[in-house]
Amino acid sequence: MARSGANCSASTASQSGNASWPRTLVPPLRPRRSRRGGAGGPQATRLQATAHHIPSRLVGTGSSVPQQTLTNRDLEKLVETSDDWISSRTGIRERRVMTPGQNLTEFATEASRRALEMAGVVPEEVDLILLATSSPDDSFGGACLVQGALGATNAAAFDVTAACSGFVVGMITAHNYIQSGQFKTVLVIGADAMSRLVDWTDRNTCILFGDGAGAAVLQAGEENASVDGKKVGVLGYKLRSRGADNGKLTTCYMSGELQSASTASEGAFKIGQGAYESLHMNGSEVFKFAVRAVPEILTAAAENAGVEMADVDHFVLHQANQRILDAASDRLGVDKDKVASNLARYGNTSAASIPLALDETVRAGKVQPGHLIGMAGFGAGLTWGGVFVRWG
């Protein structure tokens, strides 16, 4: 079987770098036109009411990581690198990696169990499961595997694919489902086995990533629920994408060709069959994108949420590089102590990084009722998003 090259349609366009920053992907909710005429009617009134008055409360978090630790010293035996080289450029000192025979579902399920336990919710009460991942155990999707393992027999389940932005996208998706009035309890999971996707001979990428899972429970609250007069739950968000730069971070499909014997009616026929290549990243370009995108998206999300940066108690950002976290805090003008950081121990766990850091922050007792949390993710696509949530 011959390979004919990566089949990522946006890769060529991404090299120009001239695409403008796009507008938000999420349009404002518009009232449906009544079948009896006009833009109002009972249906429109119900949609507007639910969109503005059902709080999506964050009521539980959980996480789970493999026991096996791969240190920078271990990587020195695999590729030409050093502990000092890795830590000084990224802030990473070790990462967790699954062993042969382990699968992502078990870690996603354990993280979910812990989140449900904190929330006081049994699996049968979950209405919807969203799994943010780029590396499921089954390429058809991993959410249903988690649903089965949990015994969440009443839940619908599907995957969300937005790479390192996936958990934020999942949170926003869950919020909007709750706002619709159709779901009360939504389990959002971010889980990735990046060890499956990296080339362990490429020192530019294999040093960055690890495996893990985190989860959060969002639940519909009482109308106008608040702590000390401040509205709780998801307050506002912003999502963006830039497909013209897709080629800066990919795991593209490599097309191949199989040719069969001739048929009587059509002659010889050809079947394309290939495989996905290992992760490819233009590190310098992604770094420059992230340094600009994180403060930009948080500023826009804060405006939508009606909050000020000075009032935010915790920033939980995608854990990709310590220099990106530091640059974000500098550009936002916030204290670095407010920015969660655990990538020294876990590396970049893609969609798992935000819920993993969030769970550690919550379980350390740092998050109290009424605290305001800002979350932002960025990654392949290119995608980026921010959301603000008040705990309580």
Secondary structure by P-SEA (a helix, b strand, c coil): cccccccccaaaaaaacccccccccccccccccccccccccaaaaaaaaaacccccccccccccccccccccccccccccccaaaaaaaccccbbbbbcccccaaaaaaaaaaaaaaaaccccccccbbbbbccccccccccaaaaaaaaccccbbbbbbccccaaaaaaaaaaaaaaaaccccbbbbbbbbccccccccccccccccccccccbbbbbbccccccccccccccccbbbbbbccccccccbbbbbbbbbccccccccbbbbbbbbbbccccaaaaaaaaaaaaaaaaaaaaaaaaccccccccbbbcccccaaaaaaaaaaacccccccccccccccccccaaaaaaaaaaaaaccccccbbbbbbbbbcccccbbbbbbcc
